[in-house]
């Protein structure tokens, strides 16, 4: 193995590497010690726990759970022989350096199809001094801790990150590109602007859901005030409903409750993302490998559902407050913060804390079928479109670009489909939350009661009240979110 390094220099290099890894000077390394040492030298595998465990097993030849220096040296000697042979096989002109063309050719010959974007990312990570070529030292240092490395498993060291936005059952958009505080803020701004822009449609949806066709009871419930004139009609067209809301307070009425909707954007995204990541780690441990990036599809789906359920539990009181406030908005009545305070006090005094969680089981039950339909439809449409473009352009599927508009359109269609299927649960949940208000005076004993009364008074059609405005807001919500998100990133100096 002629690497241009003398045996003395090599012995010294390996010894120095061991000293840097053995931070406590104990003469041996366990899992935590190796991880701490890799963090000290800022090695790419410092956070790759599953790979580190594989390394421990490969290096610890006597099986005592520790790596001592003789074991480490034997591992290094064996690995570097393979790395040098692989490096030489890629370096076709034998100038001691690998360029991007040589690396791409090596991947192709090994049967691993790599997109240009992924190749660029891998090359940039290995090329530590950023001179445009990979030296053997860079190649060796980056790949040293990957056991049994060969051209047949080059894919194992490639990593990439993607970001998508998704709709929730309410038709609102969450941006999941949470790579840092700046991205989180940009996502929050996008969500706030999107929800504000589509607030009238959301308001219209809740208004239609609250309609049950029991005019007299609605009037009696509001006999001391001035309820919305058309609160008791059994069926409304969108135009009639908009007129009613306008009469109730002009344009301000169309945005009633939007402040609460915007207020929950940041905490909902943060909680959902945090719970999702925690669930992925838990399922990874259950699968036995501990790597969240290698989850089975079922575990990935369950993780997403868990994230959504936890987030909904935390922000559910704000939803209840918003719905009840919208259904208690009357001409000449309280507005803004005064109405929020009065609504909160009314629920708290009458039902206590549990009053803010009425209908929660319906929301949680609907989370999994919605997520399944939304994600599976999104992935199917995305794969089909990418495959078609790849065939037309005669390129790798990973090299097919999908712009924000295309991704947003796919997300709108998949989210709209999923939301439509679980919409009956959304109607029942909203009625549970809004019960006893001016606009929805009916009260219920439970989930079965609200379902039974909906069937009796409105038939199956009652389960889809407000669906039209809910679907109408999907396309603008997605479009506005992506546009604002990209512009927010530019304003914050993010890529």
N, C-alpha and C positions, 0 to 999 in steps of 0.2 A: 504494500500500500504506500505509494509514493505521493504524499500530500505536500511535500516540500517542508515538512516539519521534522526536526531532529527528535530522536527518542528522548533526549534530555528535556527538550522544550515540551514535548508531549507529556512526559511524566509530571513536569511542573504545572502544566495547564490543568491536568486532571486533578492533581492534588489541591490546587487553588480552588477549583470548582467545588470539590468536596468540602473544603473549609468554609466556603460561602454558603453551602447548603446546610451544613451542620452548625447552625447559628448558636447552639448552646455548647458546642465543643464536647459533646458526650461520646463521640466515636461511633454513634449509630443513629439511624433515622427511622421513625415510625411515620404513619400517614400524616399526622399533624406537623411533624418536624419537616417532612419533605415539602408539604404545602407552604409552610412558613419560609423555607429556604428558597423555593421558586418565586415566592412573592418578593423576597429580598433582591433577587436578580432580575425581577420583572419578566419572568418567562411566560410565554403565551398560555401555558398549561396551568398557571397558578390557581385558576378557579375551576378547572376541569376535573372535578372530584372522581367521576367514574374512571377516567383515564389514569388518574393517580393511583387508584386502587389496583388497576391492572398492572401498573408499573411496579408497585410493591410486590405483587404476586410473582411477577417475572424476575425481579432482581433478588428477592429473598429466597435463595436456593435452599437454605437449611430449614425454612418454614418456621422460624421463631418469631415472626411478626416484625422484625427489624431488618434494616439494611446496614450492614457494616461496610468498611472501606474495601476489603478484598472482594466482597460481592459486587460493590459498586464499580470497582475497577474492571472486574471480569465482564460486567454488563456493558461498560463503555467500550472496552476492546472489541467485543463481539458486535455491538451495534455500529460502531464507526466503520468496521469493515464493510458491512452492508450499505451504509450510507455513502461511502466512497465509491463503491461499485455502481450504485444507482446514479450518483452524480456524474460519473464518467460516461455512463450509458446515455445520459441526457445531453452532455456537453459534446456535441457532434464534431465541432472544429477543434476540440481539445485545447482551448485557450485558458482553461481554468476558471471559466465563468459561464453561467447559464443566462441566456436572454429569454425574452418572452416567447419568441418563435420556437426555440428549442424546447421550452417547457410545454407549450401547447402541443407540439409534435409528440412529446413523450406521453402526455395524457391520451392522445388519440391512439397511439400504438398500443397502449395498455388497455384499450377498450373503455376508457372513462371519458365520456363526452362532457366537456366543461364549457359553460357559457363564457363569453368574453368578460362579462362583468365579474364573474366569480374568479376567473383567472387573474384579472387585474387586482382583485382584493387579496388573493393568496400571494401573488408575486410581491405586492407592496408590503405585506406583513413579513415575508421572509427577507426581503431586501432592506435590512435594518439601516444601512447608511444612505439609502435612497439614491444610489448612483446609477440605477437603471439596469443593473445586472446582479446576479446572485453568485457570490463567491462560495467556495467550499466551506469556509469558516461559518458563513451565515447559514448555509444549508445544514451543516452539522449542528450548530448551536440551536437552531429552531427545531430540528427533528430528533435530537439526541434521545429524548425520553419517550419516543414512540416505539414500543417493542415490535420486533419482527416486521419492520417497515420494508415495504417493497412496492414496485410499480403497480401491483395489483390492488393495492388499497390506498392509493393517493387520495381518493375521495374523503378518507377519514379525517384529514387535516384541514379540509376546506370548510369554512364557516361563512355564513352570510346572515344578514338580518333583513327582514321585510317589515313593512308597516301598512296596515289597512284600517279602514274606518268601517264601522258596522252600525246598523240601526237597532234600536230596542223595540219592544212590542208597541210602544207608544208612537213610533215613527220618528223619534229623535235620533240624532247621530252622535256617536261616541268616537273620538279619534284615539287610536291605541298606539300611536307612534311616540311612546313615552320613554325616550332615550335620555332624558335629562329634564331639569327644571324648565329650561326654555321651551322645549317641545311640549311639556305639560301645560305651560301657560298658553302657548299657541293653540293647543287643543281646546283649552277652556274658553279662550276668546271665540274660537270657531263655533263651539257649542252654544255660547251665549248669544251670538249674533244670529245663528241659524234658528234658535228657538224663538227669539224675539221676532224675526221676520215671518215665521210661520205661526205665531201665537194666535192670530184670529181664527185660523183653521182648527187649532187645538181647542180654542174656546167654543167654536161651533160644534165640534164633536161632542164635548161634554154636555153642551146645552141639549143636543138631540138625544143623547143617552138618557138624560134626566127626564125626558118626556115620557109619561106613562099613560096619558089620555084620561086621567082622573081629574077633571076640571074642578068640580065642586070641592073636593078635599084640598086641592091646592089653594083655592080661594079662601077656604076656612082657615087654613094654616097661616095665611098672610092677612087675616082680616084687620089686624092692627097696622098694617103698612100698605104699601102700594106695590104688589108683585108685578112681575112682567105680564103684560096683558094677555099674551098667548100661551101662558104657562100650562094651561090645561088641555090644549089640543092634542089629539092622539097622534096625529101625523103632520109633519112639516116639510115643506120643500126647503131647499137651501136658501132660496131668496127670501122666503117668509121668515126663516129663522134669523137671517142676517138683519132684516128689518126690525124684528123683535129686540135683538140685542142692541141695535143702534138706538131704538127708542128708550132702552133702559139706561143709557148714559153716553150715547155717542161713540166716538172712536175709542174712548177710554174703556168702555165696556168690552170691546173686542180684545183688549189686552189685559183684562182682569186676571190676576193670578200669575202673570208672566214673571213678575219679580221673584216669586217662590220657585218657579220653574228654572230660572237662570241661576238662582242661589244654590241649587242642588247639583249644578253641572260639575264643578270642581270636586266636591266630596264624593259624588257618585262615581266619577271616573277613577279617582284615587283608590277608593275602597274596592271597586270592581277589579282594577288592575292588580292591586296588592293581594286580594283574595284569590284571583286567578293564578298568580305566580306561586302562592303558597300551596294551592291545590295541586298544581303541576308537580311541585317538589314532592308532595305527599304521595301522589300516584306513582311518581318515578321510583320512590323507595319501595312501594308495594310491588312494583314490577321487578324489583331486584337489581336494577342497574343504577338508580340514583340520578340519571341524566334527564332533566325536563325536556331536552330537545329530542329525545328518542322515544317519546310517549307513543303508545298505541293509539289508533284513532278513537277508540272508545274512551280511553283515559283523557285524551285531549278534549273530547266533547263534554265529559263529566266535569272537567276542570273549568271549562267555560260556563257551564251551568251553575257550578258552585260560586264562581265569581259574581255572576248575575244575581243569584239568590241572596248572597251576603250583602251586596250593594243595595238591593231592593229593601231588605230588612232595615237598613240604616236610614234610607231616604223616604221610606214609606209614610212616616208622619207628615212630611212636607207635601207629599202627593195628596194625602187626605185633607190637609189644611187647604191646599189649592182648590180641590174639587168642591169642598164645602163652601169656600169663599165665593167661587164662581156661581154656585147655585143659590147663594143668599144675596147676590147683588140685585138691588132693586132701585127703581127710579127715586131719586131724592134721598136714598139711604146713605149709610156709611161708605167711605171709599178708602182705598189705599191701606196704610198701616193701621188706621183705626178699625177697618173691617177685619184685617188679619188678627188684630188683638182681640176683638169681640168674638170672632169665630173660634179662636183658640180657647178663650175663656169658656165659651158655651160648651165645647166638646169636653174640656177638662172637668167642668163642674158637673156635667150630666153623666159622663161615662168614665172619667179618669184617664189614665194612660192608655188603657186598652181601647178606648174610643178612637185613637189614632191609627190602630192596626186592624180595623174591621176590613174583612175581605182579603187580608194578606195571604191566606192559603191559596186563594184563586190565582193570585199573582205568582206565587212560587210554583204552583202546579203547571201554569202555562209557560214558565221559563224554559223548561227542557224541550218540549215539542217545538216551541218557537225557535230556540237556538238550533235544534237539529234540522229543521226545515230551512232556516235562513242560511246556516253555514254550508249544508250539503248542496243546496241550490246554487249558492254563490260559487262554491268550488267547482261544481259541475259545469256551470256556464263559463267560468273563467278558463277551465282546462280545455273546454271545447273550442272556445274562441282562440286561445293561444295555439292549440294544435292546428287549427285551420290556417292561421297566419304563418305558422312555422312551415307548413307544407307549401303555401303560396310563395314564401320568401326563400325557401330552401335553406333554412338555418335551424339552429338548436332552439328548442322551446324557451330556454332561459334567456335567449337573446331577443325574444319578441317583446317590444315595449308596449305597456298598457298605460296610457295617459290617465290623468285624474278623471277626465270626463267619462272614459270608458269604464274605469273601475267604479266610479260613482253610479253610472247607469246600471251596471250589474248589481251593485249593492242595493240600489233602489228597487229593482225588480225582485231580488231574492228577499229583501226585507219586507216589501209589500206583500209578497206571497205568504211569508211566515206569519206576518201580523194578521192577515185576513183569516187564516185558518184558526188561530187562537183568539180571534176577536170576540166571540161570545163570552169567553172567560173575562175579557177586558170589560165588557158591558156589565156583567154581573158584579165584578169587583168594584167598578166605579159607582154602581147603584148602592152597594153596601157602604161605601165611603160617604156618599152624598145623602143617605137616608135622613129624613127628618128636617130637610132644609125647605126653604120656600118653593124652590123649583121642583124639588123631589120630596114631597111630604110623606110618602109611604115609608113604613118601617118594616124591618124583617127580623125573624127569629134566627136566621142562619142562612147558609148557602142554599140549602134545599128550598127554603121559603122564597127567596128572591127568584130562583129559577122557576118555581111553580107559578108564582104570581105573574112573572113575565110571560110565560106560556098562556096563562088564562086570559090576560088582558090584551096581549099583542100577537100571540102566536110566535112561530119561529122567526118571523121578520123582526120581532123585537130584539133578538140577539145580535142584530147587525145594524142597529141604529147608530148613526154617526160614522159608519164605515167610509162613506164617500169622502168627507173632508179629511179623514185620517189618511186615506190613500193619496188625496190631492196634495198633501203636504210633504209626502215622501221625496218626490223628485226635487222640489226647491230646497228642502232641508239638506239633502246630500250635496247638491250643487253648491249651495251657499257655504256649507261647512268646508268643502275642499278648497274653494276659492279663498275664503277668509283664512283658512289654516296655512295655505301656501304663502299668502301675503303677510300674515303674522310672523311666520318664520323669517321672511326676508327683513321685516322691520326689526326683529330681535337679533338679526345677524346670524341666523342659523342656516345651514345648508338644506 
